[in-house]
């Protein structure tokens, strides 16, 4: 295909927490870019995944679930979601068959005012029946009359190809925005930190996962091994004890689970050292939020 017919564009994924945005993102990109757990607020950043062919480049963007902020970290997460409404060529608004349609009226009102193409994806359709789904589609038609509606199951890969085909049709003609071999705009250290955080989300209960942040202090790539030193931040001394666990067992478990995934990600042997550090109230401290890539206005 000739260069002038090349299509490129930004496709931003938004919606409430836990509707399956990250699962969808990974399906669309064909790689595990976003971490996934059953806990709300798993995605904290705006994460980009790039799909390239000679004919087109689709820049997908996964965003945090929309919520009313109760501390500065959540304010930044909401900013990532709101920014996704500004710079998309195509917006994917993800809902599911479980959540209440009016769950987040303020954000939905912003989506209603958009001029760009909006694809409304009703996820998890395997958890409902035909009659209930049809009623839901009718309801959404009144709320977002300009949107095209696709009932999907990201988990079961149902109707994802139809969505991809429609996205491609809506992409503007444009040269690529990124190098053609790029998969994401994030550095290797970001994915190491995200993988470690995913394991912490899976392993720890109650407030612990939300109080955790991960920083990669050392990333040394040698010929046959990558040596990584990472620090897990918590907000209180009691949390530090829980994260480390009896005789260090819990931290060891996180480290083992993370190392296996990091090895798969980089296709290389990994040596991983994990430490735990207390940074009181880090979720409200501007300097630390900047350090961890939650950009402030």
N, C-alpha and C positions, 0 to 999 in steps of 0.2 A: 504493500500500500504506500502511496506517495506521502511524503512528509506533510504536505498541506492538508491532507485528510486525517491527520493524526488527531485523536481526541484525548483530552485530559480534563480532569476536574476533581473537585473536592466533594466527597460524599460524607456528610456528618451524621452520626448516629446519636439520637437523644431520646430521653424518656425517663420515667421514674425508676427508683432502685428496684433491682431484682426482677426485671421483666425479660432479661436474657440478652441485653445489648452486647455483652462481651462474647457470649457464645456465638451470636450472630456475626460479630466482627471477625472472629477466628474462622468461621465458615466462609465468609466472603473473601478473606485474605488467603485462606488455605494454609495458614500457619498459626501456631499458638502465639499470638502477640499479646493479648490481654489475659490477665490472670482471672480465674473463675472460681468462686466458692458460692455456697448457698447463703452467705451472710450479706446483708445490705452494706453499701458503701465499700465494696471490694475495690472498685476502680476509683482512684483518687486524682489521677492526672487525665489530661487529654492525650490519648495515645494514637499515634498514626501508624497505619499499615498500608503498604503500597503494592498494588497489583500492576505488573507490567506485561505487555505483549508488544510486538513491533507496531501494532495499530493503535494502541491506547495505553494510557496510564490513569488508574483510578487511585486517588488518595483518600482512603477511608480514615475516619477519625472517631474513635470510641471516647465517650465522655462519662463523667461520674453521674450517677442517678440524681435526679433533681430533688432537692429537699430543702426545707427551711432551716437555715444555718443556726447553730447554737454556739459555735466557736469559730475562730478565724480560719482554721483549716477548712471547715465546711463552707465558709464564705468564698474561699478560693476555689473550692470544688464547684460551687454554683457558678462562679465566674467562667470556669472552663466550659460549663454547659451552655451558658448564655452566649459566650463568644462563638459557639458552634452555630448559632442562628444567624450570625453576621456574614460569614464567609463561605457558605456552602453553595455549590452549583446544584446539588440535590440534597434534600434533607430526608433522612429516614427517622420517622417518629415511631418508636417502638412501644407498644402496649402489650398486654396479654389478656387471657380470658379470665384471669383471677382478680386483677385489681379493679377497684371502683373507677369508673370513667371520669368522675369529677375529682379525682384524688389531688390533682395539682392545677387548680383553675388558673392561677396567675401565669404559669409557664405556658399552659395551653392557649391562653389569650394571646400571648406573644406569637405562638406558632400560627394562630388563625390570621394574623396580620401579614404574614410573609407572602412575598410575590414569587419566590423561587418554587420549583416543583417539590411537592411533598409526597412521599410514599408512606402511607400509614400501614405499619406491619403489626397484625394481631398475632402475637406469638403464643405458643403452647396450646395449639388447637386440638392436640391429642387429649387434652384434659377437659374437653367439653363435648356437647352433641350438636348436631346440625341446626336444630331449631334455635338453641341458645346463641349459636354463632351468628345465625342470620339476623337475630334481634340486635345483637351487638354491632354488626356491620351497619344496620339501619340507623342505630343511635349515632355511630361515628360519622355517618354520611351527613347528618344534620349539624354535627359539631365542626367537622372539617370538610365542607362541601367540595372544595377544590382538590382535595387529596385523592390519590389513587390508593385503593385499599387492597392489601394482600394478606389473606390468612396464611400463616406459616407455622412450621415447627423447626426452630433453629437446631434444637437438640437432635431431632430425627432427620435433619436435612431435607425437610419437605417444603417445596415451592421456592427454595433458595435460588435455583437456576432462573426461574421466572423473574425474580427480583433483580438478579444480576443482568439479565437481558434488557430489562426496562431501564436500569441505571445507565447502561451503555448507550441506549437510544437517546437518553436525555443529556449525555455529556456534550459539552461544547467542543468545537474544533479548536485545538490549541496544541502548541508544542509541549513536551513534558516539563513538569515543574521540578522534578528530582532526577538524579542520574538513573539510567535505565536498569541498573542492577541493585538499586536501593530497595530495601524491604521496609524500612522505618526511618524516622528522623531521630530516633533516640539512640544514645550510645550504649555500648555493651554493658557498662556498669548499671545502667537503669534496669535492664532485664534481670541481672543478677539480684539486685535489690528487690524487684517485684516477685521473683521466684521465691526468695527467702520469706517475703511478707505473705505470699500465698500459703506457704506451709504453716506459718504462725497462725493465720486465719483458720486453717483447717484443724490445727492441734489444740489451740487454747480456747477457753470458754468466756462467756460474760463480757466484761468491758475490756479485757486484756487485748484482743486483736485490734480494737479501735485506738488503743493507747500506744500502739507499736509503730515505729518507723524504722527503716533500715537504711544505713549508709555504707557504701563500699569505700573503704579507706585505702585498699591496695588491690590492684589488678595487674599482675605481672604475667605477660604471655611469654612462655619459653617454647622451645621447639616441640616438646612432646607433652607439655603440661601447662595449665594456667593456675597460678597461685593467687588466691583471693583471701583478703582479710576484710570481714564485714562486721559492723557494729549494729546491734539491735537496741534502739532507744525505747525506754519506757518512761512513764511520768512519776512513778512512786517506787520506793524501796520494796514495798510488799509485792509489787508487780515483778520486780527484778527476781525475787525469790521464786515466784511461780514460773517465770519464763525459764530460769535455769533448772528448776525442779530438784528432786531428791538426788543427791550425788551427781548432779549435772545431767540426769537422764533425759529430761525434756528438751534441753538445748541440743543435746547429742542427736535426738530424734529429728528435730527440725533440720539440723546440719546434714544428716544422712539423706533425708528426703529431698532437701534442696540440692545437694551435690549431684544426686542422680539426674535430676531435671536439668541442672546447669550443664552437665556432661552431654545430655541429649541435645540441648540447645546449641552448644558450641562444637559438638562432635569431637570432643577432646577430653583428656583426663583432667580432673579438677582436684586441687588441694584447697580445701575451704576451712578457714578459721573463723569462728563466731565468738563475739564478746557481747556482754550486755551492759548498758550504761543508763543511769537515771538522769534525765533532763526534765526537771519539774515544769509542768504545764507547757510543754513544747508546742502543743497545738494552737496556742495563743501567742507565740513569740515570733514576731516578724522576722528576726534575723535567722532563726532556725527554719522557718517556713521557706524563706528564700534559698537557704542552703539546699533544701530538699526539692527545689524546683517548683514550689507553689508560688508562682510569680505574683507579686503584689502590684496594685495600680500605683 
